[in-house]
Every structure is written in structure tokens, then in C-alpha cells.
Amino acid sequence: MRSAQEAGNFPYKMSTVCYFEVDENGSLSQVYQKNKSDRPKVLEAYQRAINKTATLYAVWPGRWSSDLFIIDDLDAFAKAFDLI
């Protein structure tokens, strides 16, 4: 697993990046950002991450492989999706 913060140029809004969250009980949920109507879901996931009741992850697919990232720069995530 890689760090989105350490990547330095993580493509938060790239359409092929898949986001998901894992809550404090280990439940897994996909986070969508396909259109503006999904903004409430993204905001809720962000708030849970800020409150430390969930952790956000992303899969960034590449040409030959896909990498798993922990979204550890929540400010950059929020700015990318206009949450703050």
C-alpha cells in the first residue's frame, strides 16, 4: 500500500480512480464520485475519515498494474472534491 500524500501528485479526480472506505468495524463501502449528486456520499465519507471512524483508500489503475493508496492527506482530498 502506498501513501497518497507521499505520491505528491495523486490524481484525486481522475475518473478511473476507485475510492472506498473501511469503517472501525471493518466494513467496506465504495465511495462514488461520478456526478454532482454523489457529492453528499463523498462528503459523508470524508467526515467519517476526519472523525477517525473510517479510513479512505483508493485504487489508481495503471497500464500494467493497479496500486492501492491510503488517502492520508484529507485536506488535499477535500480540496480536490470542493468539500472545504
BELDA-V375905 format. One record per backbone hydrogen bond with DSSP energy under -1.0 kcal/mol. NH is the residue of the N-H (numbers start at 0). CO is the residue of the C=O. E is the energy in kcal/mol with one decimal. If there is no record, write none. Layout:
{{NH:CO:E} {NH:CO:E}}
//
This chain:
{{1:67:-2.9} {3:69:-2.2} {6:2:-1.5} {11:9:-1.9} {13:10:-2.0} {16:13:-1.6} {17:58:-2.1} {19:56:-2.3} {20:28:-3.1} {21:54:-2.2} {22:26:-2.3} {23:52:-1.8} {25:22:-2.2} {28:20:-2.4} {30:18:-2.5} {37:34:-1.9} {38:35:-1.6} {41:37:-1.9} {42:38:-2.9} {43:39:-2.4} {44:40:-2.2} {45:41:-2.5} {46:42:-2.6} {47:43:-2.1} {48:44:-2.0} {49:45:-2.7} {50:46:-2.3} {51:48:-1.1} {52:47:-2.6} {53:47:-1.0} {54:21:-2.3} {56:19:-3.0} {57:68:-2.5} {58:17:-2.5} {59:66:-2.6} {61:64:-2.2} {66:59:-2.1} {68:57:-3.2} {69:1:-2.6} {70:55:-2.5} {71:69:-1.5} {76:72:-2.0} {77:73:-2.6} {78:74:-2.5} {79:75:-2.3} {80:76:-1.7} {81:78:-1.2} {82:77:-3.2}}
//
